[in-house]
Every structure is written in C-alpha cells, then in structure tokens.
Amino acid sequence: MSDLTIALPSAPQGLSPQREAELRRAAQDLEASFLAEMLRHSGLGAPREGFGGGIGEDQFASFMRTEQARALAESGGIGLAESLFNALAAREGGMS
C-alpha cells in the first residue's frame, strides 16, 4: 500500500501575507458566487408545488443557496478558487 500525501499550496513568492489572504478571500468569494448560481440553476431551493413554505420560502431560498455555496467553497469547492488565486497572484507578479 502506498502513502498518499496531499500537497498544500505554498505561499507565493513576492506577496505579503496580508495581500495573499486578500487574494485568496476574493478567489473564494468568486467561487462561492459561481457555485450559488449553479445551485440555483440546478433547482436547489425551488418552491414546491402544492403545500410548501409559501412566499417566505421562495424569498429566503437564495440565502440558503448562498450559504451552502460559501460552505462548499470554504471546504475546498471544485478547485476554481485555487485557479483564480494562482491567476491573480501571477498577475501581481507573485508567482511565475
């Protein structure tokens, strides 16, 4: 049996820790927004036919989708945030 190791992303060269955190947060927020839209289009939180939660359920479904998408993004998401971060860091000259 072989050992499985997960490589954690290293801090990019040339970026301050504060700027790195800002870029990671921006990338994660964008991934969460993307995931929320995908969840909306998939029908998650759509009002039920017949006896549902009424207009309140429909109005608050977007909040639920947003929080679910944020939780997904914070737990690793689909890898979009890391790709976005790398692109942002490279644009600032922090990565080659």
Secondary structure, 3 states (H helix, E strand, C coil): CCCCCCCCCCCCCCCCHHHHHHHHHHHHHHHHHHHHHHHHHHCCCCCCCCCCCHHHHHHHHHHHHHHHHHHHHHCCCCCHHHHHHHHHHHHCCCCC
